[in-house]
Amino acid sequence: MCREPMRGNRLPAAVMSGPERVVLVGVERPARHANGRLGPAYFYVEESLDELARLSETAGLVVVGKTVQALREGVNPATFIGSGKVAEIKEQCAATEARTVIFDDDLSPAQQRNLERLLQLKVLDRSQLILDIFAQRARSQAGKLQVELAQLEYLRSRLTRQWIHLSRLGGGVGTRGPGETQLEVDRRRIRERIATLRRRLQDVERTRTLQRQERARVPFPCVALVGYTNAGKSTLMNQLTQAGVLVEDQLFATLDPTCRRLDLPDGDTVMIIDTVGFINKLPHQLIDAFKSTLEEVRTADLLLHVIDAAHPRWAEQRAVVRQVLEEIGAGQTPTIAVFNKLDRLPPAETGDSFSQPWVQGSGGRERPVDRGEVQSVGISALLGWGIDHLLIAIARCLAHQRELVHLNLPLKESRVVAWLHRNGKVLEEVYADSMVRVTASVSSKVAGQLRKLLSTV
């Protein structure tokens, strides 16, 4: 219900003491492909605003209004949107007692400054909101360092808007002299802090590199969970390994990677890693800051791309994830498309029985396999439907990456045979005279370790 517009920027005490009230602003414009032709955007503006509303709720804000402007030619270089829409937003904020306006697109520092001056309100963009959520959600020391670095990289170009009024130097006779303006001081301090954070993150990256090297010595393939935020990766991680990862129906509930051991039905063992979720218009500062975390995805032997099958725009979400995977160099890694949340779909869309969830090529409903994906499996991570099918699919995909080795060893090298029994599958073992002939199926990691082991025989 609309209230009488407020005078000035003063808000009632009840509003000031409650959650921050925000109005969301989206822009509808034709999307262009890389070749310059017009084409459909990944997200329609209404659905993108709905996602922005969920991000706002995750940050603890209360959304009291939304508005969209259709652009025919391009954005306004001064205010991003037209002057008429700016006046309309100002009236809407006064009527709803909103204190903040959040844009669904990135704003330049000048646009942000001009909008705040015209609206007399705080103005944020989508990247700032996501960075704030990451700051709230970061738990580990590494996560906090990564988020702070991303925030400072974003803030560095926007210091003029915040600190120009604190300049120590003025104009006129008697005011000139040596010294720095407050803006220059703040820029220098931010540069120094960024340098410090990068040095500390290099130490973190060295530690994680050592951890990855230690895992590489363990003869187990690595499987990474990737997907759009809130697709159910952490729920699947808990279902597979009882890892106890935090699960909430919110965007970016978990940021720090978790690694656990998983035993497959064929007797093989893999290491499975839960990683940070992706989102449309993910700030590049976060991709750069979380480079060491995303390295876990790039070096994995197999990716499980968890997709929210109940979401009306799951295909667009999958496209966003594939784009981010390409950006971080994991676009060619073998991938299984895991369509999650089948329990939220009507039975007609999931096949004849929930106890036999559809799999690519089975009798139930098939989902298309995207580029880079080798198979698709339908599950409900919450209720455990289809987990057996998923484990079989993982085992089959990894089996294609295994090597068949044939060895003729002296009997005195029984340690090599015992090592193969522990780390691979011995298919044949024949003893004759003073030799033993062994045929084994091993992973690529074990094959590399076996070559090193045989070099010492």
Contacts in CASP RR format, 6 or more apart in sequence:
PFRMAT RR
TARGET T0000
AUTHOR 0000-0000-0000
METHOD contacts of the structure
MODEL  1
MCREPMRGNRLPAAVMSGPERVVLVGVERPARHANGRLGPAYFYVEESLD
ELARLSETAGLVVVGKTVQALREGVNPATFIGSGKVAEIKEQCAATEART
VIFDDDLSPAQQRNLERLLQLKVLDRSQLILDIFAQRARSQAGKLQVELA
QLEYLRSRLTRQWIHLSRLGGGVGTRGPGETQLEVDRRRIRERIATLRRR
LQDVERTRTLQRQERARVPFPCVALVGYTNAGKSTLMNQLTQAGVLVEDQ
LFATLDPTCRRLDLPDGDTVMIIDTVGFINKLPHQLIDAFKSTLEEVRTA
DLLLHVIDAAHPRWAEQRAVVRQVLEEIGAGQTPTIAVFNKLDRLPPAET
GDSFSQPWVQGSGGRERPVDRGEVQSVGISALLGWGIDHLLIAIARCLAH
QRELVHLNLPLKESRVVAWLHRNGKVLEEVYADSMVRVTASVSSKVAGQL
RKLLSTV
2 95 0 8 1.000
2 96 0 8 1.000
3 95 0 8 1.000
3 96 0 8 1.000
3 97 0 8 1.000
5 91 0 8 1.000
5 94 0 8 1.000
5 95 0 8 1.000
6 94 0 8 1.000
6 97 0 8 1.000
8 120 0 8 1.000
9 120 0 8 1.000
9 121 0 8 1.000
11 97 0 8 1.000
11 99 0 8 1.000
12 97 0 8 1.000
15 21 0 8 1.000
15 97 0 8 1.000
15 99 0 8 1.000
19 60 0 8 1.000
19 61 0 8 1.000
19 62 0 8 1.000
20 60 0 8 1.000
20 61 0 8 1.000
20 62 0 8 1.000
20 99 0 8 1.000
20 100 0 8 1.000
21 61 0 8 1.000
21 62 0 8 1.000
21 63 0 8 1.000
21 64 0 8 1.000
21 96 0 8 1.000
21 97 0 8 1.000
21 98 0 8 1.000
21 99 0 8 1.000
21 100 0 8 1.000
22 56 0 8 1.000
22 61 0 8 1.000
22 62 0 8 1.000
22 63 0 8 1.000
22 64 0 8 1.000
22 65 0 8 1.000
22 98 0 8 1.000
22 99 0 8 1.000
22 100 0 8 1.000
22 101 0 8 1.000
22 102 0 8 1.000
23 63 0 8 1.000
23 64 0 8 1.000
23 65 0 8 1.000
23 66 0 8 1.000
23 67 0 8 1.000
23 89 0 8 1.000
23 92 0 8 1.000
23 93 0 8 1.000
23 96 0 8 1.000
23 98 0 8 1.000
23 100 0 8 1.000
23 101 0 8 1.000
23 102 0 8 1.000
24 49 0 8 1.000
24 52 0 8 1.000
24 53 0 8 1.000
24 56 0 8 1.000
24 63 0 8 1.000
24 65 0 8 1.000
24 66 0 8 1.000
24 67 0 8 1.000
24 101 0 8 1.000
24 102 0 8 1.000
24 104 0 8 1.000
25 66 0 8 1.000
25 67 0 8 1.000
25 68 0 8 1.000
25 69 0 8 1.000
25 81 0 8 1.000
25 85 0 8 1.000
25 89 0 8 1.000
25 101 0 8 1.000
25 102 0 8 1.000
25 103 0 8 1.000
25 104 0 8 1.000
26 45 0 8 1.000
26 48 0 8 1.000
26 49 0 8 1.000
26 52 0 8 1.000
26 66 0 8 1.000
26 67 0 8 1.000
26 68 0 8 1.000
26 69 0 8 1.000
26 103 0 8 1.000
26 104 0 8 1.000
26 105 0 8 1.000
27 45 0 8 1.000
27 68 0 8 1.000
27 69 0 8 1.000
27 70 0 8 1.000
27 71 0 8 1.000
27 75 0 8 1.000
27 80 0 8 1.000
27 81 0 8 1.000
27 103 0 8 1.000
27 104 0 8 1.000
27 105 0 8 1.000
28 45 0 8 1.000
28 68 0 8 1.000
28 69 0 8 1.000
28 70 0 8 1.000
28 71 0 8 1.000
29 70 0 8 1.000
29 71 0 8 1.000
29 74 0 8 1.000
29 75 0 8 1.000
30 38 0 8 1.000
30 39 0 8 1.000
30 41 0 8 1.000
31 38 0 8 1.000
31 39 0 8 1.000
31 40 0 8 1.000
31 41 0 8 1.000
31 42 0 8 1.000
32 38 0 8 1.000
32 39 0 8 1.000
33 39 0 8 1.000
42 280 0 8 1.000
42 316 0 8 1.000
42 319 0 8 1.000
42 320 0 8 1.000
43 51 0 8 1.000
43 280 0 8 1.000
43 313 0 8 1.000
43 316 0 8 1.000
45 68 0 8 1.000
45 104 0 8 1.000
46 68 0 8 1.000
47 312 0 8 1.000
47 313 0 8 1.000
48 104 0 8 1.000
48 280 0 8 1.000
49 66 0 8 1.000
49 68 0 8 1.000
49 104 0 8 1.000
51 279 0 8 1.000
51 280 0 8 1.000
52 102 0 8 1.000
52 104 0 8 1.000
52 126 0 8 1.000
52 129 0 8 1.000
53 63 0 8 1.000
53 66 0 8 1.000
54 250 0 8 1.000
54 251 0 8 1.000
55 126 0 8 1.000
55 129 0 8 1.000
55 130 0 8 1.000
55 133 0 8 1.000
55 251 0 8 1.000
56 62 0 8 1.000
56 63 0 8 1.000
56 102 0 8 1.000
56 129 0 8 1.000
57 63 0 8 1.000
57 250 0 8 1.000
58 133 0 8 1.000
58 250 0 8 1.000
58 251 0 8 1.000
58 252 0 8 1.000
59 129 0 8 1.000
59 132 0 8 1.000
59 133 0 8 1.000
59 136 0 8 1.000
61 100 0 8 1.000
61 102 0 8 1.000
64 96 0 8 1.000
64 97 0 8 1.000
64 98 0 8 1.000
65 92 0 8 1.000
65 96 0 8 1.000
65 98 0 8 1.000
67 85 0 8 1.000
67 88 0 8 1.000
67 89 0 8 1.000
67 92 0 8 1.000
69 81 0 8 1.000
69 82 0 8 1.000
69 85 0 8 1.000
71 81 0 8 1.000
75 81 0 8 1.000
76 82 0 8 1.000
76 83 0 8 1.000
76 111 0 8 1.000
77 110 0 8 1.000
77 111 0 8 1.000
78 110 0 8 1.000
78 111 0 8 1.000
78 114 0 8 1.000
79 86 0 8 1.000
79 111 0 8 1.000
79 114 0 8 1.000
79 115 0 8 1.000
79 118 0 8 1.000
80 103 0 8 1.000
80 105 0 8 1.000
80 107 0 8 1.000
80 108 0 8 1.000
80 111 0 8 1.000
80 115 0 8 1.000
81 89 0 8 1.000
86 115 0 8 1.000
86 118 0 8 1.000
86 119 0 8 1.000
89 101 0 8 1.000
89 119 0 8 1.000
90 118 0 8 1.000
90 119 0 8 1.000
90 120 0 8 1.000
90 121 0 8 1.000
92 98 0 8 1.000
93 99 0 8 1.000
93 101 0 8 1.000
93 119 0 8 1.000
93 121 0 8 1.000
98 121 0 8 1.000
99 121 0 8 1.000
99 122 0 8 1.000
100 121 0 8 1.000
100 122 0 8 1.000
100 123 0 8 1.000
100 124 0 8 1.000
101 115 0 8 1.000
101 119 0 8 1.000
101 121 0 8 1.000
101 122 0 8 1.000
101 123 0 8 1.000
101 124 0 8 1.000
102 123 0 8 1.000
102 124 0 8 1.000
102 125 0 8 1.000
102 126 0 8 1.000
102 129 0 8 1.000
103 123 0 8 1.000
103 124 0 8 1.000
103 125 0 8 1.000
103 126 0 8 1.000
104 125 0 8 1.000
104 126 0 8 1.000
104 281 0 8 1.000
105 125 0 8 1.000
105 126 0 8 1.000
105 281 0 8 1.000
106 125 0 8 1.000
106 126 0 8 1.000
106 127 0 8 1.000
106 281 0 8 1.000
106 283 0 8 1.000
107 115 0 8 1.000
107 123 0 8 1.000
107 125 0 8 1.000
109 157 0 8 1.000
109 158 0 8 1.000
109 160 0 8 1.000
109 161 0 8 1.000
112 123 0 8 1.000
112 125 0 8 1.000
112 158 0 8 1.000
112 161 0 8 1.000
113 160 0 8 1.000
113 161 0 8 1.000
115 123 0 8 1.000
116 122 0 8 1.000
116 123 0 8 1.000
116 161 0 8 1.000
126 281 0 8 1.000
126 283 0 8 1.000
127 154 0 8 1.000
127 281 0 8 1.000
127 283 0 8 1.000
127 285 0 8 1.000
128 154 0 8 1.000
130 252 0 8 1.000
130 279 0 8 1.000
130 282 0 8 1.000
130 283 0 8 1.000
130 286 0 8 1.000
131 147 0 8 1.000
131 150 0 8 1.000
131 151 0 8 1.000
131 154 0 8 1.000
131 283 0 8 1.000
131 285 0 8 1.000
131 286 0 8 1.000
133 251 0 8 1.000
133 252 0 8 1.000
134 147 0 8 1.000
134 150 0 8 1.000
134 252 0 8 1.000
134 255 0 8 1.000
134 286 0 8 1.000
135 144 0 8 1.000
135 147 0 8 1.000
135 148 0 8 1.000
135 151 0 8 1.000
137 252 0 8 1.000
137 253 0 8 1.000
137 254 0 8 1.000
137 255 0 8 1.000
138 144 0 8 1.000
138 146 0 8 1.000
138 147 0 8 1.000
138 255 0 8 1.000
138 256 0 8 1.000
139 255 0 8 1.000
139 256 0 8 1.000
140 256 0 8 1.000
141 204 0 8 1.000
142 201 0 8 1.000
142 204 0 8 1.000
142 208 0 8 1.000
142 256 0 8 1.000
142 292 0 8 1.000
142 293 0 8 1.000
143 255 0 8 1.000
143 256 0 8 1.000
143 293 0 8 1.000
145 197 0 8 1.000
145 200 0 8 1.000
145 201 0 8 1.000
145 204 0 8 1.000
146 201 0 8 1.000
146 286 0 8 1.000
146 289 0 8 1.000
146 290 0 8 1.000
146 292 0 8 1.000
146 293 0 8 1.000
147 255 0 8 1.000
147 286 0 8 1.000
147 289 0 8 1.000
148 197 0 8 1.000
149 194 0 8 1.000
149 197 0 8 1.000
149 198 0 8 1.000
149 201 0 8 1.000
149 285 0 8 1.000
149 289 0 8 1.000
150 283 0 8 1.000
150 285 0 8 1.000
150 286 0 8 1.000
150 288 0 8 1.000
150 289 0 8 1.000
150 290 0 8 1.000
151 285 0 8 1.000
152 190 0 8 1.000
152 193 0 8 1.000
152 194 0 8 1.000
152 197 0 8 1.000
153 194 0 8 1.000
153 285 0 8 1.000
153 288 0 8 1.000
153 289 0 8 1.000
154 283 0 8 1.000
154 285 0 8 1.000
155 190 0 8 1.000
156 187 0 8 1.000
156 190 0 8 1.000
156 191 0 8 1.000
156 194 0 8 1.000
159 183 0 8 1.000
159 186 0 8 1.000
159 187 0 8 1.000
159 190 0 8 1.000
160 183 0 8 1.000
163 182 0 8 1.000
163 183 0 8 1.000
163 186 0 8 1.000
164 183 0 8 1.000
166 182 0 8 1.000
166 183 0 8 1.000
167 181 0 8 1.000
167 182 0 8 1.000
167 183 0 8 1.000
168 179 0 8 1.000
168 180 0 8 1.000
168 181 0 8 1.000
168 182 0 8 1.000
169 175 0 8 1.000
169 176 0 8 1.000
169 177 0 8 1.000
169 179 0 8 1.000
169 181 0 8 1.000
180 188 0 8 1.000
201 289 0 8 1.000
201 292 0 8 1.000
204 292 0 8 1.000
205 291 0 8 1.000
205 292 0 8 1.000
205 295 0 8 1.000
208 292 0 8 1.000
208 295 0 8 1.000
208 296 0 8 1.000
212 295 0 8 1.000
212 296 0 8 1.000
212 299 0 8 1.000
215 222 0 8 1.000
215 259 0 8 1.000
215 271 0 8 1.000
216 445 0 8 1.000
217 449 0 8 1.000
218 271 0 8 1.000
219 423 0 8 1.000
219 424 0 8 1.000
219 442 0 8 1.000
219 443 0 8 1.000
219 445 0 8 1.000
219 446 0 8 1.000
219 449 0 8 1.000
220 261 0 8 1.000
220 269 0 8 1.000
220 270 0 8 1.000
220 271 0 8 1.000
220 443 0 8 1.000
220 445 0 8 1.000
221 268 0 8 1.000
221 270 0 8 1.000
221 271 0 8 1.000
221 301 0 8 1.000
221 302 0 8 1.000
221 398 0 8 1.000
221 401 0 8 1.000
221 443 0 8 1.000
221 445 0 8 1.000
222 270 0 8 1.000
222 271 0 8 1.000
222 272 0 8 1.000
222 273 0 8 1.000
222 296 0 8 1.000
222 299 0 8 1.000
222 300 0 8 1.000
222 301 0 8 1.000
222 302 0 8 1.000
223 262 0 8 1.000
223 270 0 8 1.000
223 271 0 8 1.000
223 272 0 8 1.000
223 273 0 8 1.000
223 300 0 8 1.000
223 301 0 8 1.000
223 302 0 8 1.000
223 303 0 8 1.000
223 304 0 8 1.000
223 394 0 8 1.000
224 272 0 8 1.000
224 273 0 8 1.000
224 275 0 8 1.000
224 296 0 8 1.000
224 297 0 8 1.000
224 300 0 8 1.000
224 302 0 8 1.000
224 303 0 8 1.000
224 304 0 8 1.000
225 233 0 8 1.000
225 236 0 8 1.000
225 237 0 8 1.000
225 272 0 8 1.000
225 273 0 8 1.000
225 274 0 8 1.000
225 275 0 8 1.000
225 303 0 8 1.000
225 304 0 8 1.000
225 306 0 8 1.000
226 233 0 8 1.000
226 275 0 8 1.000
226 277 0 8 1.000
226 278 0 8 1.000
226 297 0 8 1.000
226 303 0 8 1.000
226 304 0 8 1.000
226 305 0 8 1.000
226 306 0 8 1.000
226 321 0 8 1.000
226 325 0 8 1.000
226 330 0 8 1.000
227 233 0 8 1.000
227 277 0 8 1.000
227 278 0 8 1.000
227 305 0 8 1.000
227 306 0 8 1.000
227 307 0 8 1.000
227 317 0 8 1.000
227 321 0 8 1.000
228 277 0 8 1.000
228 278 0 8 1.000
228 279 0 8 1.000
228 307 0 8 1.000
228 308 0 8 1.000
228 317 0 8 1.000
228 318 0 8 1.000
228 320 0 8 1.000
228 321 0 8 1.000
229 251 0 8 1.000
229 252 0 8 1.000
229 277 0 8 1.000
229 278 0 8 1.000
229 279 0 8 1.000
230 249 0 8 1.000
230 250 0 8 1.000
230 251 0 8 1.000
230 253 0 8 1.000
230 308 0 8 1.000
231 277 0 8 1.000
231 306 0 8 1.000
231 307 0 8 1.000
231 308 0 8 1.000
231 317 0 8 1.000
231 340 0 8 1.000
232 247 0 8 1.000
232 306 0 8 1.000
232 308 0 8 1.000
232 340 0 8 1.000
232 341 0 8 1.000
232 381 0 8 1.000
233 274 0 8 1.000
233 275 0 8 1.000
233 277 0 8 1.000
233 306 0 8 1.000
234 245 0 8 1.000
234 246 0 8 1.000
234 247 0 8 1.000
234 253 0 8 1.000
234 254 0 8 1.000
234 274 0 8 1.000
235 247 0 8 1.000
235 340 0 8 1.000
235 381 0 8 1.000
235 382 0 8 1.000
236 304 0 8 1.000
236 306 0 8 1.000
236 338 0 8 1.000
236 340 0 8 1.000
236 379 0 8 1.000
236 381 0 8 1.000
237 243 0 8 1.000
237 244 0 8 1.000
237 245 0 8 1.000
237 258 0 8 1.000
237 260 0 8 1.000
237 272 0 8 1.000
237 274 0 8 1.000
238 244 0 8 1.000
238 245 0 8 1.000
238 247 0 8 1.000
238 381 0 8 1.000
239 381 0 8 1.000
239 382 0 8 1.000
239 384 0 8 1.000
239 387 0 8 1.000
240 260 0 8 1.000
240 262 0 8 1.000
240 272 0 8 1.000
240 387 0 8 1.000
240 391 0 8 1.000
241 260 0 8 1.000
241 261 0 8 1.000
241 262 0 8 1.000
241 272 0 8 1.000
243 258 0 8 1.000
243 260 0 8 1.000
243 274 0 8 1.000
245 254 0 8 1.000
245 258 0 8 1.000
245 274 0 8 1.000
246 253 0 8 1.000
246 254 0 8 1.000
247 253 0 8 1.000
251 279 0 8 1.000
252 276 0 8 1.000
252 277 0 8 1.000
252 279 0 8 1.000
254 274 0 8 1.000
254 276 0 8 1.000
255 276 0 8 1.000
255 293 0 8 1.000
256 276 0 8 1.000
256 293 0 8 1.000
257 273 0 8 1.000
257 274 0 8 1.000
257 275 0 8 1.000
257 276 0 8 1.000
257 293 0 8 1.000
257 296 0 8 1.000
258 273 0 8 1.000
258 274 0 8 1.000
259 271 0 8 1.000
259 272 0 8 1.000
259 273 0 8 1.000
259 296 0 8 1.000
260 271 0 8 1.000
260 272 0 8 1.000
261 269 0 8 1.000
261 270 0 8 1.000
261 271 0 8 1.000
261 272 0 8 1.000
262 269 0 8 1.000
262 270 0 8 1.000
262 271 0 8 1.000
262 272 0 8 1.000
263 269 0 8 1.000
264 270 0 8 1.000
264 391 0 8 1.000
264 394 0 8 1.000
264 395 0 8 1.000
264 398 0 8 1.000
265 388 0 8 1.000
265 391 0 8 1.000
265 392 0 8 1.000
265 395 0 8 1.000
266 395 0 8 1.000
266 399 0 8 1.000
268 395 0 8 1.000
268 398 0 8 1.000
268 424 0 8 1.000
268 425 0 8 1.000
268 443 0 8 1.000
270 302 0 8 1.000
270 394 0 8 1.000
270 398 0 8 1.000
272 304 0 8 1.000
273 296 0 8 1.000
273 297 0 8 1.000
273 300 0 8 1.000
275 293 0 8 1.000
275 294 0 8 1.000
275 296 0 8 1.000
275 297 0 8 1.000
276 290 0 8 1.000
276 293 0 8 1.000
276 294 0 8 1.000
278 320 0 8 1.000
278 321 0 8 1.000
278 324 0 8 1.000
279 320 0 8 1.000
280 316 0 8 1.000
280 317 0 8 1.000
280 320 0 8 1.000
282 324 0 8 1.000
287 294 0 8 1.000
287 324 0 8 1.000
287 327 0 8 1.000
287 328 0 8 1.000
291 328 0 8 1.000
294 328 0 8 1.000
297 303 0 8 1.000
297 325 0 8 1.000
297 328 0 8 1.000
297 330 0 8 1.000
297 333 0 8 1.000
298 328 0 8 1.000
298 329 0 8 1.000
298 330 0 8 1.000
298 333 0 8 1.000
300 330 0 8 1.000
300 333 0 8 1.000
301 333 0 8 1.000
301 334 0 8 1.000
301 398 0 8 1.000
301 401 0 8 1.000
301 443 0 8 1.000
301 444 0 8 1.000
302 333 0 8 1.000
302 334 0 8 1.000
302 335 0 8 1.000
302 336 0 8 1.000
302 394 0 8 1.000
302 397 0 8 1.000
302 398 0 8 1.000
302 401 0 8 1.000
303 325 0 8 1.000
303 330 0 8 1.000
303 333 0 8 1.000
303 334 0 8 1.000
303 335 0 8 1.000
303 336 0 8 1.000
304 335 0 8 1.000
304 336 0 8 1.000
304 338 0 8 1.000
304 390 0 8 1.000
304 394 0 8 1.000
305 318 0 8 1.000
305 321 0 8 1.000
305 335 0 8 1.000
305 336 0 8 1.000
305 337 0 8 1.000
305 338 0 8 1.000
305 373 0 8 1.000
306 338 0 8 1.000
306 340 0 8 1.000
306 381 0 8 1.000
307 314 0 8 1.000
307 317 0 8 1.000
307 318 0 8 1.000
307 337 0 8 1.000
307 338 0 8 1.000
307 339 0 8 1.000
307 340 0 8 1.000
308 314 0 8 1.000
308 317 0 8 1.000
308 340 0 8 1.000
308 341 0 8 1.000
309 339 0 8 1.000
309 340 0 8 1.000
309 341 0 8 1.000
309 342 0 8 1.000
309 344 0 8 1.000
309 345 0 8 1.000
309 367 0 8 1.000
309 378 0 8 1.000
310 341 0 8 1.000
310 342 0 8 1.000
310 344 0 8 1.000
310 345 0 8 1.000
311 317 0 8 1.000
311 341 0 8 1.000
314 339 0 8 1.000
318 337 0 8 1.000
318 370 0 8 1.000
319 370 0 8 1.000
322 331 0 8 1.000
322 370 0 8 1.000
322 371 0 8 1.000
325 331 0 8 1.000
325 333 0 8 1.000
331 372 0 8 1.000
332 372 0 8 1.000
334 372 0 8 1.000
334 374 0 8 1.000
334 397 0 8 1.000
334 400 0 8 1.000
334 401 0 8 1.000
335 372 0 8 1.000
335 373 0 8 1.000
335 374 0 8 1.000
336 373 0 8 1.000
336 374 0 8 1.000
336 375 0 8 1.000
336 376 0 8 1.000
336 377 0 8 1.000
336 390 0 8 1.000
336 393 0 8 1.000
336 394 0 8 1.000
336 397 0 8 1.000
337 367 0 8 1.000
337 369 0 8 1.000
337 370 0 8 1.000
337 373 0 8 1.000
337 375 0 8 1.000
337 376 0 8 1.000
337 377 0 8 1.000
338 376 0 8 1.000
338 377 0 8 1.000
338 378 0 8 1.000
338 379 0 8 1.000
338 390 0 8 1.000
339 367 0 8 1.000
339 376 0 8 1.000
339 377 0 8 1.000
339 378 0 8 1.000
339 379 0 8 1.000
340 378 0 8 1.000
340 379 0 8 1.000
340 380 0 8 1.000
340 381 0 8 1.000
341 380 0 8 1.000
341 381 0 8 1.000
341 382 0 8 1.000
342 350 0 8 1.000
342 354 0 8 1.000
342 357 0 8 1.000
342 378 0 8 1.000
342 379 0 8 1.000
342 380 0 8 1.000
342 385 0 8 1.000
343 354 0 8 1.000
343 380 0 8 1.000
343 382 0 8 1.000
343 383 0 8 1.000
343 385 0 8 1.000
347 354 0 8 1.000
349 365 0 8 1.000
350 357 0 8 1.000
350 358 0 8 1.000
350 364 0 8 1.000
350 365 0 8 1.000
350 378 0 8 1.000
351 357 0 8 1.000
351 358 0 8 1.000
351 363 0 8 1.000
351 364 0 8 1.000
351 365 0 8 1.000
352 363 0 8 1.000
352 364 0 8 1.000
354 380 0 8 1.000
354 385 0 8 1.000
355 385 0 8 1.000
356 362 0 8 1.000
356 364 0 8 1.000
357 377 0 8 1.000
357 378 0 8 1.000
357 379 0 8 1.000
357 380 0 8 1.000
357 385 0 8 1.000
357 386 0 8 1.000
357 389 0 8 1.000
358 364 0 8 1.000
358 365 0 8 1.000
358 366 0 8 1.000
358 367 0 8 1.000
358 378 0 8 1.000
359 375 0 8 1.000
359 376 0 8 1.000
359 377 0 8 1.000
359 378 0 8 1.000
359 389 0 8 1.000
359 393 0 8 1.000
360 366 0 8 1.000
360 367 0 8 1.000
360 369 0 8 1.000
360 375 0 8 1.000
360 376 0 8 1.000
360 377 0 8 1.000
366 376 0 8 1.000
367 376 0 8 1.000
367 378 0 8 1.000
368 376 0 8 1.000
369 375 0 8 1.000
369 376 0 8 1.000
374 397 0 8 1.000
375 393 0 8 1.000
375 396 0 8 1.000
375 397 0 8 1.000
377 386 0 8 1.000
377 389 0 8 1.000
377 390 0 8 1.000
377 393 0 8 1.000
378 385 0 8 1.000
378 386 0 8 1.000
378 389 0 8 1.000
378 390 0 8 1.000
379 385 0 8 1.000
379 386 0 8 1.000
379 387 0 8 1.000
379 389 0 8 1.000
379 390 0 8 1.000
380 386 0 8 1.000
381 387 0 8 1.000
398 443 0 8 1.000
399 441 0 8 1.000
401 443 0 8 1.000
401 444 0 8 1.000
402 441 0 8 1.000
402 442 0 8 1.000
402 443 0 8 1.000
402 444 0 8 1.000
403 441 0 8 1.000
403 442 0 8 1.000
403 443 0 8 1.000
403 444 0 8 1.000
403 447 0 8 1.000
404 427 0 8 1.000
404 439 0 8 1.000
404 440 0 8 1.000
404 441 0 8 1.000
405 438 0 8 1.000
405 439 0 8 1.000
405 440 0 8 1.000
405 441 0 8 1.000
405 442 0 8 1.000
405 447 0 8 1.000
405 450 0 8 1.000
406 437 0 8 1.000
406 438 0 8 1.000
406 439 0 8 1.000
407 416 0 8 1.000
407 420 0 8 1.000
407 437 0 8 1.000
407 438 0 8 1.000
407 439 0 8 1.000
407 440 0 8 1.000
407 454 0 8 1.000
408 435 0 8 1.000
408 436 0 8 1.000
408 437 0 8 1.000
408 438 0 8 1.000
409 416 0 8 1.000
409 417 0 8 1.000
409 435 0 8 1.000
409 436 0 8 1.000
409 438 0 8 1.000
409 457 0 8 1.000
410 434 0 8 1.000
410 435 0 8 1.000
410 436 0 8 1.000
411 431 0 8 1.000
411 434 0 8 1.000
411 435 0 8 1.000
411 436 0 8 1.000
413 436 0 8 1.000
413 457 0 8 1.000
414 436 0 8 1.000
416 450 0 8 1.000
416 453 0 8 1.000
416 454 0 8 1.000
416 457 0 8 1.000
417 426 0 8 1.000
417 429 0 8 1.000
417 436 0 8 1.000
417 438 0 8 1.000
419 450 0 8 1.000
419 453 0 8 1.000
420 426 0 8 1.000
420 438 0 8 1.000
420 440 0 8 1.000
420 442 0 8 1.000
420 450 0 8 1.000
423 442 0 8 1.000
423 446 0 8 1.000
423 449 0 8 1.000
424 440 0 8 1.000
424 441 0 8 1.000
424 442 0 8 1.000
424 443 0 8 1.000
424 446 0 8 1.000
425 440 0 8 1.000
425 441 0 8 1.000
425 442 0 8 1.000
426 438 0 8 1.000
426 439 0 8 1.000
426 440 0 8 1.000
427 439 0 8 1.000
427 440 0 8 1.000
427 441 0 8 1.000
428 437 0 8 1.000
428 438 0 8 1.000
428 439 0 8 1.000
429 436 0 8 1.000
429 437 0 8 1.000
429 438 0 8 1.000
429 439 0 8 1.000
430 436 0 8 1.000
430 437 0 8 1.000
430 438 0 8 1.000
442 450 0 8 1.000
END
